[in-house]
Amino acid sequence: MTIAIILQGREGAVFTASPDELVEAVVARLAEKRIGALPMVEGDRVIGIFSERDLVYRVATEGAAALERPVSDVMTAPAITIDDQTPVMSGLSLMT
């Protein structure tokens, strides 16, 4: 089974953010959408990901000042991506 099978049954939009947005704005979007991570997109390319883990690490090391930084300073990059023909188990293996 490939990732394409999983994506066929998926409903809803894919939410993204831009690396030049402030952490504070992206964190607000995570809370509003009740999601744990957003792909960082530049043009049509995924260049990184910003997750709750990135936020926790930065707030722990920098305090509230981390919220005023651009996401490009705190996101995880480069993004590790797969295509829709990747076997599900291979995708899961990468996530682990």
HELIX and SHEET records of a PDB file:
HELIX    1   1 ILE A    3  GLN A    8  1                                   6    
HELIX    2   2 VAL A   23  LYS A   33  1                                  11    
HELIX    3   3 GLU A   52  GLU A   62  1                                  11    
HELIX    4   4 GLY A   63  GLU A   68  5                                   6    
HELIX    5   5 VAL A   71  ASP A   73  5                                   3    
HELIX    6   6 VAL A   88  MET A   95  1                                   8    
SHEET    1   A 2 ALA A  37  GLU A  42  0                                        
SHEET    2   A 2 ARG A  45  SER A  51 -1                                        
END                                                                             
